[in-house]
């Protein structure tokens, strides 16, 4: 019975039909999402005001006040041609999406140089996933930051197989450019450490030469970071990132903590609106005025110490949300790298992308201290198709009907979810 099922589901023609339907339904979903909203760049994180302040104040004063320096530099250059704030955001983020597609294809092809129908389908799923995000309609720097994330992961996974000094310089530069864009670039440091450790173990150079190369990378990173943050470091002795907190003095941790406690107590539904819509900063200010300035923790450490169970609960919830998100868009294909990870005999390079993705997802889930947002995965999502491609070439995936069945079932599953989204819209 199992063989008959595998013969039917694993038939080549059924796989071709499933992929054609998958692409068609995905295209309909993308078009409907595009038509469902006006062609206007939203401003949910107030990056438009941040950019106009950058235009009026200039780099030095903006850095002191707090800004996304490199992002605004590129926006300002684009603004010279568009003379439109919305136009600048639209073009810059659209170019970033195009970079994801073109360079993403090159990245995947370089990491797993296989020219098969399976590889083409994996990239097709990745491309539709990127297009569906429509990040060009959002005034935020997540997609822009993802360009440097993508470049850094390429250097670490592809170029570091046999790196030159230029590759270490490139990694330091890309990390510095990421830090010149957004504070969340700090999540890259553990990933860089893993990549360096992997190279260190595989390389036979004497330790002094290894230390020299890593030191050179660190020097490039520090110099690049200082170029974007030196005004704030001079004036305020800290990096010049934007602050999204109100003048009242309340912090995002206080807002998140209060919203999460309301969810825990059953006063709000288990949804991000518990914070974004129903626990705005005026609610936090009113709570602090009524209960005292110390009634809510101000920092992440204080929040964990005050209620470690709540921190654990939101962290685990976010991990499940990440798993659900990528199963929704990749289906059973997401299980392939997990099988390879726990299978003996798999080489380290095959496991490395899924390790990096797992480390990033867990770090983000447990430290964001709010409901996770998937725009924060921009650039990092390349690790999923990279892991799948490397897994397909593994020795246990030599049976063609089995591969066909896994792809067919995955495409069907994602298509069902897309149909549900279409009907819901």
C-alpha positions in Angstrom: 0.0 0.0 0.0 2.9 2.4 0.9 4.5 1.6 -2.4 1.3 2.3 -4.3 0.8 5.6 -2.5 4.4 6.6 -3.2 4.0 5.6 -6.9 1.0 7.8 -7.2 2.1 10.8 -5.2 5.7 10.5 -6.5 4.8 10.4 -10.1 6.7 13.0 -12.2 3.5 14.2 -14.0 1.7 14.9 -10.8 4.7 16.9 -9.6 4.6 19.0 -12.7 0.9 19.6 -12.4 1.2 20.5 -8.7 4.0 23.0 -9.4 2.0 24.6 -12.2 -1.1 25.0 -10.0 1.2 26.2 -7.2 2.6 29.0 -9.3 -0.8 30.0 -10.7 -2.5 30.2 -7.2 0.5 32.1 -5.8 0.4 34.6 -8.6 -3.3 35.2 -8.0 -2.6 35.7 -4.3 0.2 38.2 -5.1 -2.0 40.2 -7.5 -5.0 40.3 -5.1 -2.7 41.5 -2.2 -1.4 44.2 -4.5 -4.9 45.3 -5.6 -6.2 45.1 -2.0 -4.2 48.1 -0.9 -3.6 51.5 -2.4 -0.3 52.0 -4.0 1.0 54.0 -1.1 4.1 53.4 1.0 3.0 52.9 4.6 4.7 54.5 7.5 4.0 52.2 10.5 7.5 52.8 12.0 7.7 56.5 11.2 10.7 56.1 8.9 9.4 58.9 6.7 9.7 61.4 9.5 13.1 60.0 10.3 14.2 60.5 6.7 12.8 64.1 6.4 14.7 64.9 9.6 17.8 63.5 8.0 17.3 65.8 4.9 16.8 68.9 7.0 19.4 68.3 9.8 22.2 66.5 7.8 24.1 63.4 8.8 26.0 64.8 11.9 23.0 66.1 13.8 20.8 63.2 12.7 23.3 60.7 14.1 23.3 62.6 17.4 19.5 62.6 17.5 19.4 59.0 16.4 18.8 57.7 12.9 19.3 54.8 10.4 22.4 56.4 8.9 23.3 54.3 5.8 19.6 53.7 4.9 19.0 57.4 4.9 22.1 58.1 2.9 20.8 55.8 0.1 17.3 57.3 0.4 18.7 60.8 0.1 20.7 59.9 -3.0 17.5 58.4 -4.5 15.5 61.5 -3.4 17.7 63.7 -5.6 16.1 62.0 -8.6 12.6 61.4 -7.4 12.0 64.6 -5.3 9.5 62.4 -3.5 9.8 60.8 -0.1 7.5 58.0 -1.0 9.2 57.5 -4.3 12.6 57.2 -2.6 11.4 54.5 -0.2 9.6 52.7 -3.1 12.6 52.6 -5.3 15.2 51.7 -2.7 13.1 48.8 -1.2 12.1 47.6 -4.7 15.8 47.4 -5.7 16.5 45.5 -2.5 13.7 43.0 -3.4 15.3 42.6 -6.9 18.7 42.0 -5.2 17.1 39.3 -3.1 15.9 37.6 -6.3 19.0 38.0 -8.5 21.7 37.6 -5.9 19.6 35.0 -4.0 19.6 32.8 -7.2 23.4 33.3 -7.6 23.9 32.5 -3.9 21.9 29.3 -4.0 23.5 28.2 -7.3 27.0 28.8 -5.8 26.2 27.0 -2.6 24.6 23.9 -4.2 25.5 23.9 -7.9 22.9 21.4 -9.0 20.9 22.1 -12.2 17.8 19.9 -11.6 14.1 20.4 -11.7 14.1 20.2 -7.9 16.6 23.1 -7.6 14.6 25.2 -10.0 11.4 24.5 -8.0 13.2 25.5 -4.7 14.3 28.8 -6.2 10.8 29.3 -7.6 9.2 28.9 -4.2 11.8 31.3 -2.8 11.2 33.9 -5.5 7.4 33.8 -5.0 7.9 34.1 -1.3 10.0 37.2 -1.7 7.6 38.8 -4.2 4.6 38.1 -2.0 6.2 40.1 0.9 5.7 43.4 -1.1 8.3 45.1 1.1 8.6 48.0 -1.4 5.3 49.3 0.0 6.7 49.6 3.5 8.8 52.6 4.8 11.2 50.6 7.0 14.8 49.5 6.8 14.4 45.7 7.4 14.7 44.9 3.7 17.6 47.2 3.3 19.4 45.6 6.2 18.6 42.2 4.7 20.9 43.0 1.7 23.9 43.0 4.0 22.7 39.9 5.8 22.4 38.1 2.5 25.8 39.2 1.4 27.4 38.2 4.7 25.8 34.8 4.6 27.1 34.3 1.1 30.6 35.2 2.1 30.4 32.9 5.2 28.8 29.9 3.5 30.3 30.1 -0.1 33.5 32.1 0.0 34.7 30.8 3.3 35.1 27.3 1.8 38.5 28.7 0.8 38.7 32.3 1.9 41.2 35.0 0.9 42.1 38.1 2.9 39.6 39.9 0.7 36.8 37.7 2.0 37.6 38.5 5.6 37.6 42.2 4.7 34.2 41.7 2.9 32.7 40.1 6.0 34.0 42.9 8.3 32.7 45.5 5.8 29.3 43.9 5.4 28.9 43.6 9.2 29.9 47.2 9.6 27.4 48.3 7.0 24.7 46.3 8.8 25.5 48.1 12.0 25.3 51.4 10.1 21.7 50.6 9.3 19.9 49.0 12.3 20.7 47.9 15.9 19.2 44.4 15.1 22.4 43.8 13.2 23.7 42.6 16.6 22.0 39.3 15.9 24.6 38.7 13.1 27.5 38.6 15.6 26.7 35.0 16.9 26.2 33.9 13.3 29.6 35.3 12.2 31.1 33.6 15.2 29.7 30.3 14.1 31.0 30.8 10.5 34.4 31.8 11.8 34.5 28.8 14.1 33.6 26.5 11.2 36.4 27.9 9.1 38.8 27.7 12.0 38.2 24.0 12.5 38.4 23.2 8.8 41.6 25.3 8.1 45.1 24.0 8.7 46.8 27.4 9.0 48.8 28.1 12.1 46.8 29.8 14.8 48.7 33.1 14.5 47.7 33.4 10.8 44.1 32.6 11.7 44.1 35.2 14.5 45.6 37.8 12.1 42.8 37.3 9.5 40.0 37.4 12.1 41.6 40.5 13.6 41.8 42.2 10.2 38.0 41.4 9.7 37.3 42.9 13.2 39.3 46.0 12.4 37.4 46.6 9.1 34.1 46.1 11.0 35.1 48.6 13.8 36.3 51.3 11.3 33.1 50.9 9.2 30.8 51.1 12.2 32.7 54.2 13.5 32.2 56.0 10.2 28.4 55.9 10.6 28.3 56.5 14.4 31.1 58.8 15.3 28.9 62.0 15.8 26.8 60.2 18.4 29.8 58.6 20.0 31.4 62.0 20.3 28.3 63.8 21.6 26.5 61.0 23.5 29.1 58.2 23.9 26.7 55.7 22.3 25.8 54.4 18.8 23.5 56.7 16.9 20.4 54.6 16.3 16.9 55.9 16.2 14.7 55.7 19.2 11.0 54.7 18.8 10.1 55.5 22.4 7.9 58.5 23.4 9.2 61.6 25.2 7.2 60.6 28.3 10.1 58.3 29.2 8.2 55.0 28.9 10.0 52.2 27.1 9.0 49.5 24.6 9.8 46.8 27.2 7.3 48.4 29.6 4.7 48.5 26.8 5.4 44.9 25.8 5.3 43.7 29.4 2.0 45.3 30.1 0.4 44.0 26.9 1.8 40.4 27.5 0.6 40.4 31.1 -2.9 41.3 29.8 -2.8 38.3 27.5 -1.5 36.1 30.3 -4.4 37.2 32.5 -7.0 36.6 29.8 -7.8 40.3 29.4 -6.6 40.3 25.8 -6.5 37.8 23.0 -3.3 36.0 22.1 -2.5 38.3 19.2 0.0 41.1 18.5 -2.9 43.6 18.6 -2.9 43.1 22.4 0.2 45.3 22.3 0.0 47.3 19.0 -3.6 48.3 19.2 -4.7 47.9 22.8 -1.6 48.8 24.8 -0.4 52.0 23.3 2.1 54.3 25.1 -0.7 56.4 26.5 -2.0 53.3 28.3 1.5 52.6 29.6 1.8 56.2 30.9 -1.6 55.9 32.6 -0.6 52.7 34.3 2.7 54.2 35.5 1.0 57.2 36.8 -1.5 55.1 38.7 0.9 52.4 40.0 4.3 54.2 40.3 7.4 54.5 38.0 8.8 51.1 39.2 5.6 49.1 38.5 6.8 48.0 35.1 10.3 46.8 34.2 12.2 49.2 31.9 14.7 46.9 30.4 14.7 43.3 29.0 16.9 42.1 31.9 14.5 43.6 34.4 11.5 42.0 32.7 13.1 38.6 32.7 14.0 38.9 36.4 10.6 40.2 37.3 8.7 37.4 35.5 10.9 34.7 34.0 7.9 32.5 33.2 6.4 35.2 31.0 9.7 35.6 29.1 9.8 31.8 28.6 6.2 31.7 27.4 6.5 34.4 24.8 9.9 32.9 23.6 8.3 29.5 23.1 5.3 30.9 21.4 7.5 32.8 19.0 9.5 29.7 18.2 6.2 27.8 17.3 5.1 30.8 15.3 8.4 30.7 13.3 7.9 27.0 12.7 4.4 27.5 11.6 5.3 30.4 9.3 8.0 28.5 7.4 6.0 25.3 7.2 3.2 27.4 5.8 5.4 28.7 3.0 7.7 25.7 2.5 5.6 22.7 3.5 7.2 19.4 4.2 10.4 20.5 2.5 11.3 22.3 5.7 11.7 18.8 7.4 14.5 17.7 5.0 17.3 19.8 6.7 16.0 18.7 10.1 16.4 15.1 9.1 19.9 15.7 7.7 20.8 17.5 10.9 20.1 14.5 13.1 21.4 12.0 10.6 24.9 10.6 11.2 27.4 11.0 8.5 26.2 14.4 7.3 29.1 16.8 6.7 29.2 20.1 8.6 28.6 22.3 5.6 25.3 20.6 4.9 24.2 21.2 8.4 25.5 24.8 8.7 22.7 26.8 7.1 20.0 25.2 9.2 22.1 25.7 12.3 22.5 29.4 11.5 18.7 29.7 10.9 17.9 27.9 14.1 20.3 30.0 16.2 18.9 33.2 14.7 15.3 32.2 15.1 15.7 31.1 18.7 17.7 34.2 19.6 15.1 36.5 18.1 12.2 34.6 19.6 13.5 34.8 23.1 14.9 38.4 23.1 12.5 40.4 21.1 10.1 40.3 24.1 7.0 40.8 21.9 5.1 38.9 19.2 7.7 38.2 16.5 7.5 40.0 13.2 8.6 38.2 10.1 10.0 41.3 8.4 12.9 40.8 10.9 13.8 37.7 8.9 14.7 39.7 5.8 17.9 38.3 4.4 18.0 35.4 6.8 15.2 33.5 5.0 17.8 32.5 2.3 19.0 29.9 4.8 15.8 27.9 4.4 16.1 27.2 0.6 19.9 26.8 1.1 19.3 24.1 3.7 16.8 22.3 1.5 19.0 22.3 -1.6 21.9 20.9 0.4 19.6 18.3 1.9 18.3 17.1 -1.5 21.8 16.1 -2.4 22.2 13.9 0.6 22.6 10.2 0.2 19.2 9.3 1.8 17.4 11.3 -1.0 18.5 9.2 -3.9 15.0 7.6 -4.5 13.3 9.8 -7.2 9.7 8.9 -6.3 10.4 9.9 -2.7 11.8 13.3 -3.7 8.8 13.8 -6.1 6.4 12.9 -3.3 7.9 15.3 -0.8 7.9 18.2 -3.3 4.3 17.3 -4.5 2.9 17.2 -1.0 4.7 20.4 0.0 3.5 22.3 -3.1 -0.1 21.0 -2.4 0.1 22.1 1.2 1.3 25.6 0.4 -1.3 25.9 -2.3 -4.1 25.0 0.1 -2.8 27.8 2.5 -2.6 30.2 -0.4 -6.2 29.4 -1.5 -7.3 29.9 2.1 -5.6 33.4 2.1 -7.3 34.2 -1.3 -10.7 33.2 0.0 -10.1 35.1 3.2 -9.3 38.3 1.3 
